[in-house]
Amino acid sequence: MQAERTDRAAPEWKVCTEVVLLVQTAMIGILRLAGFSVARAEEVDDVAEGDVYVHADTRPSV
């Protein structure tokens, strides 16, 4: 059985890519407002496209 090939130019892939970008942007904004250090995975690791790297905040615990 041959593996199915994916056409990244297909309309459903374009929509998926747009949704991933919107969710990633929203997550980064929310986490930064909460005091976390956040970076797009693409800035750190070229394999983890669409992911977000989060580092714990540095605020003292109450």
C-alpha positions in Angstrom: 0.0 0.0 0.0 1.4 3.4 -1.0 1.3 6.3 1.5 -1.2 9.0 0.6 0.5 12.2 -0.6 -0.7 15.5 0.8 -1.1 18.5 -1.4 -0.1 21.5 0.7 -1.6 23.8 -1.9 -5.1 22.4 -1.4 -7.6 24.8 0.0 -8.1 22.7 3.2 -4.4 23.0 4.0 -4.5 26.8 3.5 -7.3 27.1 6.0 -5.5 24.8 8.4 -2.4 26.9 8.2 -4.3 30.1 8.8 -6.0 28.6 11.8 -2.7 27.4 13.3 -1.2 30.8 12.9 -4.2 32.5 14.5 -4.3 30.1 17.5 -0.5 30.4 17.9 -0.6 34.2 17.9 -3.5 34.2 20.5 -1.7 31.7 22.7 1.5 33.8 22.7 -0.4 37.0 23.6 -2.3 35.3 26.4 0.8 33.7 27.9 2.9 36.9 27.7 0.1 38.8 29.5 0.3 36.1 32.2 4.0 36.8 32.6 5.5 33.9 30.7 8.4 34.1 28.3 7.1 32.8 25.0 8.6 32.3 21.5 7.3 30.8 18.3 8.9 27.4 17.8 10.0 28.5 14.3 12.3 31.0 16.0 14.0 28.3 18.0 13.6 25.0 16.1 12.9 24.6 12.4 11.2 21.2 13.0 8.5 22.4 15.4 6.4 24.6 13.0 3.3 25.9 14.6 4.3 25.1 18.2 5.0 27.6 21.0 7.9 27.4 23.4 7.0 28.6 26.9 9.3 29.3 29.8 8.0 29.7 33.4 7.5 33.2 34.6 10.0 34.8 37.0 7.5 36.4 39.4 7.9 35.4 43.1 5.3 33.1 44.3 2.8 34.5 46.8 
